[in-house]
Amino acid sequence: MTTQSQGICRTVVAAAVGGLAGGTATHLWHRFGPGTKWASEERRRLARAHQQRMHWELLRKAIDDPSLASVIDTYDKSIPAEKRRLFLYANLWYTNAFHLYLAGTLDLKELHGHLRELFQNPIMRDYWEASRGQRATLDQKSAEVRIGHMVDQLIKDADEADTDEWWVVGEPPSDA
């Protein structure tokens, strides 16, 4: 009788544990499954990471092979080819910072500091000026335009500053 009782008890416990595991799995599936907001955001994040990787690969090829660079070169033809090549590389640095922000790796204040440092370089500033026409075609409500305005302000603040301490120039964004 005791043996039978232990067998029934084990069966009941196993059924309870199985039911609990199944209920937990169902809950997690509904919360994180493929049709959820979380899954949708994850797919978007992965697509953005893939796009950034492709951007890097395509620009790397253009930097390595000037004949390929001519396909995407929209800079003024009076700019020497070597400088246009540097602009492609500068674009990679800017785009990397922008994607770090989009991915949540940098908040807006950190992005501001990162861009403030990048745009101390005269080549970065020349690239920024040369790409003004490209930025003018962007959706004015986009994050890229907002960040572009932040860079414009950083450059303006640096030009107007009466200090060589570039790391204190510019007002960090308050909504970071």
TIMIMAR-952783 format. One record per residue (C-alpha): x, y, z; residue in three letters; residue number from 0. Coordinates in pm, whole numbers, plus 50000, padded with zeros to 5 digits. Example, Ala and Ser with C-alpha at 12.3 -4.5 7.8 and 13.67 -1.06 7.14 Angstrom:
     x     y     z rest  nr
 51230 49550 50780  ala   0
 51367 49894 50714  ser   1
// end
This chain:
     x     y     z rest  nr
 50000 50000 50000  met   0
 50283 50238 50085  thr   1
 50450 50158 49754  thr   2
 50129 50233 49566  gln   3
 50085 50559 49756  ser   4
 50441 50671 49672  gln   5
 50385 50588 49305  gly   6
 50068 50796 49292  ile   7
 50242 51080 49476  cys   8
 50531 51073 49227  arg   9
 50286 51076 48937  thr  10
 50098 51372 49084  val  11
 50423 51563 49148  val  12
 50548 51486 48796  ala  13
 50218 51603 48649  ala  14
 50229 51922 48856  ala  15
 50589 51996 48755  val  16
 50506 51923 48391  gly  17
 50202 52148 48407  gly  18
 50405 52426 48567  leu  19
 50679 52392 48303  ala  20
 50421 52391 48025  gly  21
 50245 52694 48169  gly  22
 50576 52879 48202  thr  23
 50673 52790 47845  ala  24
 50334 52909 47718  thr  25
 50367 53235 47912  his  26
 50718 53295 47775  leu  27
 50605 53211 47423  trp  28
 50323 53466 47444  his  29
 50552 53725 47597  arg  30
 50860 53680 47379  phe  31
 50741 53470 47084  gly  32
 50778 53566 46717  pro  33
 50466 53783 46700  gly  34
 50547 54004 46999  thr  35
 50674 54359 47017  lys  36
 50998 54229 47170  trp  37
 51054 53992 46877  ala  38
 50972 54267 46630  ser  39
 51223 54501 46795  glu  40
 51484 54224 46794  glu  41
 51431 54165 46421  arg  42
 51465 54539 46360  arg  43
 51784 54551 46568  arg  44
 51931 54257 46377  leu  45
 51837 54415 46043  ala  46
 52003 54742 46150  arg  47
 52318 54554 46253  ala  48
 52320 54373 45919  his  49
 52273 54701 45732  gln  50
 52561 54858 45922  gln  51
 52783 54560 45840  arg  52
 52689 54588 45471  met  53
 52755 54963 45477  his  54
 53101 54895 45618  trp  55
 53177 54625 45361  glu  56
 53062 54837 45067  leu  57
 53253 55145 45180  leu  58
 53562 54938 45258  arg  59
 53559 54812 44900  lys  60
 53519 55166 44772  ala  61
 53807 55287 44988  ile  62
 54029 55001 44871  asp  63
 53942 55042 44502  asp  64
 53900 55397 44366  pro  65
 53724 55265 44056  ser  66
 53449 55129 44282  leu  67
 53440 55453 44479  ala  68
 53338 55638 44164  ser  69
 53005 55453 44173  val  70
 52899 55619 44499  ile  71
 53105 55936 44484  asp  72
 52866 56230 44497  thr  73
 53121 56480 44621  tyr  74
 53226 56781 44418  asp  75
 53465 56662 44145  lys  76
 53699 56953 44221  ser  77
 53786 56774 44547  ile  78
 54095 56559 44488  pro  79
 54033 56184 44468  ala  80
 54247 56110 44775  glu  81
 54045 56356 44983  lys  82
 53717 56204 44858  arg  83
 53855 55868 44968  arg  84
 53918 56015 45313  leu  85
 53558 56138 45313  phe  86
 53437 55781 45264  leu  87
 53638 55682 45569  tyr  88
 53509 55982 45766  ala  89
 53158 55872 45675  asn  90
 53230 55534 45832  leu  91
 53331 55700 46159  trp  92
 53025 55923 46167  tyr  93
 52792 55637 46072  thr  94
 52948 55415 46337  asn  95
 52880 55677 46605  ala  96
 52525 55725 46479  phe  97
 52457 55351 46487  his  98
 52605 55321 46837  leu  99
 52344 55576 46940  tyr 100
 52061 55397 46757  leu 101
 52161 55066 46914  ala 102
 52150 55221 47261  gly 103
 52522 55172 47321  thr 104
 52561 55550 47354  leu 105
 52300 55782 47497  asp 106
 52255 56128 47345  leu 107
 52496 56293 47588  lys 108
 52765 56030 47519  glu 109
 52709 56065 47144  leu 110
 52751 56441 47181  his 111
 53089 56390 47349  gly 112
 53198 56134 47091  his 113
 53102 56359 46800  leu 114
 53261 56662 46967  arg 115
 53590 56470 46965  glu 116
 53552 56338 46608  leu 117
 53475 56680 46464  phe 118
 53790 56837 46607  gln 119
 53959 56681 46307  asn 120
 53972 56909 45999  pro 121
 53910 56614 45763  ile 122
 53590 56529 45951  met 123
 53481 56892 45923  arg 124
 53561 56901 45551  asp 125
 53366 56577 45504  tyr 126
 53072 56726 45694  trp 127
 53066 57033 45475  glu 128
 53109 56831 45155  ala 129
 52819 56603 45250  ser 130
 52577 56885 45334  arg 131
 52383 56828 45011  gly 132
 52342 56459 45089  gln 133
 52203 56539 45435  arg 134
 51960 56791 45285  ala 135
 51772 56504 45120  thr 136
 51694 56332 45451  leu 137
 51353 56332 45619  asp 138
 51362 56642 45838  gln 139
 51194 56452 46123  lys 140
 51450 56170 46126  ser 141
 51698 56094 46403  ala 142
 51980 56142 46152  glu 143
 51871 56500 46084  val 144
 51845 56574 46459  arg 145
 52195 56436 46514  ile 146
 52317 56629 46209  gly 147
 52188 56952 46363  his 148
 52373 56860 46682  met 149
 52697 56822 46481  val 150
 52633 57156 46307  asp 151
 52595 57321 46648  gln 152
 52907 57149 46783  leu 153
 53113 57278 46491  ile 154
 52968 57628 46531  lys 155
 53039 57626 46906  asp 156
 53396 57505 46848  ala 157
 53456 57775 46587  asp 158
 53325 58044 46822  glu 159
 53502 57916 47134  ala 160
 53788 58116 47278  asp 161
 53956 57811 47427  thr 162
 54175 57530 47304  asp 163
 54003 57295 47547  glu 164
 53772 57137 47289  trp 165
 53630 56890 47542  trp 166
 53442 57170 47722  val 167
 53298 57326 47407  val 168
 52930 57291 47331  gly 169
 52632 57236 47553  glu 170
 52554 56866 47600  pro 171
 52193 56779 47519  pro 172
 51966 56801 47822  ser 173
 51726 56528 47708  asp 174
 51989 56252 47728  ala 175
// end
